[in-house]
Amino acid sequence: MAEEISAFDPDSPVRVPDIPGHKPPIRYIRFAEDGQLLVGVHMPSRLQDGEWTEAQAFDVFDSEGALRGRVVLPDSFRFRGMRDDMIWGVFRDSFEVQSVRIYTVSWS
């Protein structure tokens, strides 16, 4: 990275910022349609087709604050909402065709 930066201006000092060794534990916090708390959590990253990606996941807490469990969604699914045990969003297939999908969560 430093070599690429100094190629633009070899006379200027190049300082590459430190890359954190760990991700923050929380990505986002939002509420579901029925008041459940959804806490987005980071998952391990992986290199896929030359780009870094990670699964979309969140911990679900009921309206009383008890942990119901963790939901990990497919990479090609974009979350749009949740109510009770139903999650809906947009799924994109291998041909980039979008469709609306609804998943039912089975809590263990």
C-alpha positions, -999 to 999 in steps of 0.1 A, spaced: 0 0 0 28 24 9 45 16 -25 13 24 -44 9 57 -25 45 68 -30 42 61 -67 20 92 -70 44 115 -51 78 99 -43 90 130 -23 62 131 3 64 109 34 39 80 34 23 68 65 -1 39 62 -26 39 91 -27 9 113 -54 -17 104 -73 -28 135 -68 -65 144 -104 -69 156 -138 -57 144 -162 -39 168 -187 -64 183 -218 -44 172 -225 -33 136 -260 -17 142 -290 -17 165 -326 -16 153 -360 -26 164 -383 -51 146 -419 -43 137 -431 -60 170 -405 -44 193 -379 -71 193 -343 -57 195 -320 -67 166 -283 -62 173 -262 -66 142 -230 -85 149 -198 -89 129 -190 -123 114 -157 -136 101 -147 -121 67 -139 -142 37 -124 -134 3 -150 -141 -24 -143 -133 -61 -116 -109 -51 -136 -89 -26 -139 -92 12 -174 -101 24 -191 -113 56 -224 -128 64 -252 -106 77 -261 -117 112 -279 -103 142 -288 -113 178 -325 -111 185 -338 -100 219 -375 -102 228 -394 -72 242 -385 -83 278 -348 -83 270 -342 -120 268 -320 -134 241 -340 -154 216 -310 -164 194 -287 -154 165 -299 -152 129 -274 -156 101 -288 -147 67 -276 -158 33 -252 -135 15 -276 -128 -13 -304 -118 10 -309 -82 21 -329 -79 53 -359 -55 52 -380 -64 83 -390 -88 110 -421 -96 130 -424 -125 155 -406 -154 137 -409 -141 102 -381 -123 84 -386 -107 50 -363 -91 25 -349 -91 -11 -331 -122 -24 -308 -118 -55 -300 -150 -74 -269 -159 -95 -284 -141 -125 -289 -109 -104 -327 -114 -105 -344 -100 -73 -373 -115 -55 -390 -110 -22 -385 -138 3 -399 -146 37 -381 -169 61 -395 -184 93 -370 -187 121 -370 -219 142 -356 -210 176 -337 -238 193 
